[in-house]
Amino acid sequence: MIRLNCFFQAKKGKYNEALEAAILLTAKSQQHEGNIAYDVFESATRKDIFMICETWQDQASLDKHSQTPEFAECVAKIQECGTLKLEQFEF
């Protein structure tokens, strides 16, 4: 299994736009083959931070997900709105 924690910090005034893209990506990604879990979590203490937490069956599933049009579109929108930091763990 592969777990990804993707932390996002918004540029001023861009949080809601990024969050909408993250929610759309989450809804689509939950349907992708090999997806075990995928969700978005908002910080309770910082109004400009959220995290996308995803778990994949294997690297092949993650690679396939990363090549989808919705991934490219939503991630581009999120990156336009702030900064992403990715942590990856394998179990």
Backbone as CSV, one residue per row, in Angstrom:
resi,resn,N_x,N_y,N_z,CA_x,CA_y,CA_z,C_x,C_y,C_z
1,MET,0.833,-1.178,0.000,0.000,0.000,0.000,0.880,1.244,0.000
2,ILE,0.339,2.290,-0.591,1.036,3.567,-0.648,0.123,4.643,-0.077
3,ARG,0.654,5.427,0.853,-0.094,6.535,1.455,0.580,7.836,1.041
4,LEU,-0.217,8.787,0.585,0.261,10.119,0.245,-0.464,11.142,1.106
5,ASN,0.284,12.016,1.708,-0.263,13.167,2.411,0.199,14.397,1.648
6,CYS,-0.737,15.112,1.081,-0.416,16.284,0.269,-0.927,17.523,0.997
7,PHE,0.003,18.294,1.546,-0.346,19.495,2.296,-0.406,20.686,1.349
8,PHE,-1.403,21.541,1.548,-1.607,22.709,0.705,-1.693,23.965,1.563
9,GLN,-0.981,25.015,1.144,-1.110,26.332,1.767,-1.489,27.324,0.681
10,ALA,-2.593,28.005,0.878,-3.162,28.895,-0.135,-2.483,30.249,-0.186
11,LYS,-2.458,30.797,-1.386,-2.132,32.212,-1.560,-3.337,33.006,-1.049
12,LYS,-3.114,34.252,-0.707,-4.191,35.092,-0.187,-5.359,35.139,-1.177
13,GLY,-6.549,34.809,-0.689,-7.764,34.869,-1.494,-7.990,33.680,-2.412
14,LYS,-7.142,32.663,-2.352,-7.238,31.534,-3.284,-7.665,30.220,-2.620
15,TYR,-7.905,30.244,-1.322,-8.212,29.008,-0.594,-9.445,28.298,-1.138
16,ASN,-10.553,28.998,-1.275,-11.807,28.360,-1.697,-11.697,27.765,-3.095
17,GLU,-11.016,28.459,-3.989,-10.821,27.964,-5.347,-10.020,26.651,-5.337
18,ALA,-8.976,26.608,-4.532,-8.162,25.397,-4.425,-8.948,24.266,-3.771
19,LEU,-9.695,24.583,-2.733,-10.479,23.560,-2.044,-11.526,22.946,-2.971
20,GLU,-12.169,23.754,-3.790,-13.146,23.228,-4.755,-12.482,22.245,-5.715
21,ALA,-11.281,22.564,-6.192,-10.549,21.650,-7.082,-10.167,20.373,-6.346
22,ALA,-9.779,20.486,-5.084,-9.408,19.315,-4.288,-10.618,18.412,-4.045
23,ILE,-11.762,18.998,-3.801,-12.986,18.208,-3.578,-13.401,17.498,-4.865
24,LEU,-13.295,18.180,-5.995,-13.598,17.547,-7.282,-12.632,16.397,-7.543
25,LEU,-11.344,16.627,-7.321,-10.349,15.570,-7.508,-10.632,14.382,-6.592
26,THR,-11.022,14.656,-5.374,-11.335,13.593,-4.414,-12.497,12.746,-4.906
27,ALA,-13.563,13.374,-5.331,-14.746,12.642,-5.803,-14.408,11.737,-6.983
28,LYS,-13.616,12.241,-7.911,-13.232,11.439,-9.081,-12.258,10.333,-8.689
29,SER,-11.291,10.657,-7.839,-10.239,9.707,-7.468,-10.773,8.537,-6.650
30,GLN,-11.800,8.768,-5.865,-12.389,7.685,-5.070,-12.932,6.568,-5.954
31,GLN,-13.183,6.875,-7.222,-13.711,5.892,-8.171,-12.611,5.172,-8.955
32,HIS,-11.370,5.629,-8.831,-10.279,5.041,-9.606,-9.903,3.657,-9.071
33,GLU,-9.594,2.779,-10.001,-9.175,1.419,-9.651,-7.935,1.466,-8.767
34,GLY,-7.938,0.687,-7.709,-6.802,0.617,-6.802,-6.835,1.625,-5.681
35,ASN,-7.852,2.494,-5.666,-7.974,3.475,-4.593,-8.550,2.811,-3.358
36,ILE,-7.897,2.998,-2.239,-8.380,2.462,-0.960,-9.055,3.566,-0.154
37,ALA,-8.461,4.757,-0.155,-9.034,5.895,0.564,-8.531,7.184,-0.078
38,TYR,-9.380,8.212,-0.062,-9.015,9.508,-0.642,-9.932,10.541,-0.013
39,ASP,-9.378,11.544,0.638,-10.217,12.563,1.264,-9.441,13.855,1.448
40,VAL,-10.171,14.919,1.741,-9.603,16.240,2.001,-9.933,16.616,3.438
41,PHE,-8.937,17.160,4.139,-9.114,17.581,5.520,-8.670,19.034,5.658
42,GLU,-9.520,19.855,6.292,-9.188,21.258,6.522,-8.580,21.430,7.909
43,SER,-7.610,22.324,8.015,-6.997,22.636,9.298,-8.006,23.326,10.213
44,ALA,-8.008,22.942,11.472,-8.876,23.582,12.455,-8.251,24.843,13.032
45,THR,-6.964,25.045,12.784,-6.261,26.173,13.395,-5.727,27.192,12.394
46,ARG,-5.653,26.806,11.113,-5.131,27.719,10.088,-6.098,27.755,8.916
47,LYS,-6.572,28.928,8.567,-7.600,29.094,7.534,-7.063,28.969,6.104
48,ASP,-5.757,28.803,5.949,-5.173,28.720,4.609,-4.592,27.341,4.294
49,ILE,-4.878,26.337,5.137,-4.261,25.016,5.003,-5.319,23.917,4.868
50,PHE,-5.093,23.007,3.912,-5.815,21.740,3.896,-4.860,20.633,3.501
51,MET,-5.304,19.383,3.663,-4.489,18.239,3.316,-5.336,17.244,2.531
52,ILE,-4.772,16.712,1.479,-5.372,15.595,0.762,-4.635,14.350,1.234
53,CYS,-5.377,13.381,1.717,-4.806,12.127,2.207,-5.327,11.008,1.311
54,GLU,-4.421,10.268,0.700,-4.838,9.219,-0.230,-4.060,7.939,0.024
55,THR,-4.735,6.803,-0.170,-4.114,5.497,-0.014,-4.410,4.680,-1.260
56,TRP,-3.354,4.092,-1.823,-3.446,3.319,-3.061,-2.974,1.893,-2.834
57,GLN,-3.567,0.989,-3.572,-3.247,-0.435,-3.474,-1.781,-0.690,-3.820
58,ASP,-1.288,-0.040,-4.877,0.081,-0.269,-5.333,0.535,0.877,-6.234
59,GLN,1.802,0.845,-6.622,2.366,1.912,-7.449,1.693,1.993,-8.812
60,ALA,1.331,0.861,-9.379,0.668,0.865,-10.693,-0.655,1.627,-10.635
61,SER,-1.420,1.436,-9.576,-2.690,2.151,-9.411,-2.455,3.644,-9.254
62,LEU,-1.460,4.014,-8.465,-1.128,5.428,-8.271,-0.672,6.057,-9.582
63,ASP,0.147,5.338,-10.337,0.625,5.856,-11.620,-0.530,6.083,-12.596
64,LYS,-1.451,5.135,-12.650,-2.607,5.263,-13.536,-3.458,6.475,-13.141
65,HIS,-3.688,6.636,-11.847,-4.436,7.779,-11.317,-3.757,9.091,-11.710
66,SER,-2.442,9.145,-11.586,-1.679,10.363,-11.862,-1.691,10.763,-13.332
67,GLN,-2.113,9.862,-14.196,-2.150,10.132,-15.628,-3.542,10.490,-16.141
68,THR,-4.515,10.595,-15.254,-5.874,10.912,-15.678,-6.018,12.409,-15.959
69,PRO,-6.931,12.758,-16.866,-7.153,14.186,-17.168,-7.601,14.989,-15.946
70,GLU,-8.454,14.414,-15.108,-8.929,15.144,-13.936,-7.799,15.410,-12.944
71,PHE,-6.852,14.492,-12.829,-5.704,14.720,-11.963,-4.904,15.909,-12.477
72,ALA,-4.577,15.902,-13.759,-3.789,16.992,-14.342,-4.501,18.329,-14.177
73,GLU,-5.784,18.369,-14.459,-6.550,19.612,-14.387,-6.666,20.133,-12.958
74,CYS,-7.050,19.263,-12.038,-7.268,19.694,-10.657,-5.956,20.053,-9.962
75,VAL,-4.920,19.275,-10.172,-3.636,19.566,-9.539,-3.070,20.880,-10.083
76,ALA,-3.221,21.119,-11.371,-2.762,22.394,-11.940,-3.490,23.570,-11.285
77,LYS,-4.787,23.437,-11.086,-5.574,24.498,-10.444,-5.119,24.699,-8.998
78,ILE,-4.906,23.616,-8.269,-4.467,23.716,-6.875,-3.093,24.392,-6.803
79,GLN,-2.173,23.995,-7.676,-0.829,24.586,-7.678,-0.861,26.069,-8.051
80,GLU,-1.799,26.445,-8.874,-1.965,27.856,-9.238,-2.378,28.695,-8.025
81,CYS,-3.063,28.056,-7.086,-3.636,28.755,-5.939,-2.761,28.747,-4.688
82,GLY,-1.655,28.024,-4.701,-0.814,27.967,-3.513,0.334,26.992,-3.665
83,THR,0.806,26.508,-2.537,1.974,25.632,-2.485,1.579,24.250,-1.977
84,LEU,2.090,23.222,-2.652,1.856,21.831,-2.255,3.140,21.224,-1.696
85,LYS,2.993,20.394,-0.696,4.109,19.617,-0.158,3.624,18.174,-0.036
86,LEU,4.353,17.245,-0.606,3.940,15.850,-0.659,4.816,14.975,0.229
87,GLU,4.166,14.115,1.005,4.849,13.076,1.783,4.319,11.731,1.304
88,GLN,5.212,10.776,1.052,4.803,9.459,0.573,5.361,8.381,1.501
89,PHE,4.493,7.419,1.834,4.864,6.301,2.708,4.420,5.010,2.050
90,GLU,5.233,3.966,2.168,4.860,2.663,1.633,4.755,1.674,2.788
91,PHE,3.718,0.843,2.721,3.467,-0.164,3.772,3.540,-1.545,3.180
